[in-house]
Amino acid sequence: MARKKIEKTKTRTGESIDTAVPGDFCYYLSTSNKPAFAEIKKVTEENGMKVFQLMCQVDFKFINVLSIICAFNEKELKGKKRHELCPEVYK
């Protein structure tokens, strides 16, 4: 019997992360500066910066991160570091 094909959830490639709404999926830089896949649960603004509450699809934990370290396309985050993208927060 053939194996059932598992499809990965798709993101909105080619769009700005600033247009994200709850329920979208995106990539973010983890604490080890590796891209990880997550679902956006809540979008808020704090001190003039857009903040996402994410549920990581790898560890299934909730994380609050800035939208600056998120992207719909994984390739946009490859080779980048948190402290380079947002030095005023991640020192």
Backbone hydrogen bonds, N-H to C=O, Kabsch-Sander energy under -0.5 kcal/mol:
donor,donor_aa,acceptor,acceptor_aa,energy
7,E,5,K,-0.5
13,T,11,T,-1.5
15,E,12,R,-1.1
19,T,16,S,-1.4
20,A,17,I,-1.6
23,G,40,I,-3.2
24,D,21,V,-2.0
26,C,38,A,-2.7
27,Y,71,A,-3.1
28,Y,36,A,-2.3
29,L,69,I,-1.6
30,S,28,Y,-0.6
30,S,34,K,-2.6
33,N,30,S,-2.2
36,A,28,Y,-2.6
38,A,26,C,-2.8
39,E,55,M,-2.1
40,I,24,D,-3.1
41,K,39,E,-0.6
41,K,53,Q,-3.3
42,K,53,Q,-1.4
44,T,51,V,-2.9
46,E,49,M,-2.9
49,M,46,E,-1.9
51,V,44,T,-3.3
52,F,65,V,-3.2
53,Q,42,K,-2.9
54,L,52,F,-0.7
54,L,63,I,-3.5
55,M,39,E,-2.3
56,C,54,L,-0.6
56,C,61,K,-2.6
57,Q,37,F,-2.6
60,F,56,C,-1.2
63,I,54,L,-2.6
65,V,52,F,-2.4
65,V,63,I,-0.6
67,S,50,K,-2.5
69,I,66,L,-1.1
70,C,67,S,-1.5
71,A,27,Y,-2.4
76,E,73,N,-1.1
77,L,74,E,-1.3
78,K,74,E,-0.7
80,K,77,L,-1.9
84,E,81,K,-0.7
85,L,81,K,-1.7
86,C,82,R,-2.1
89,V,86,C,-1.2
90,Y,86,C,-2.3
91,K,89,V,-0.8
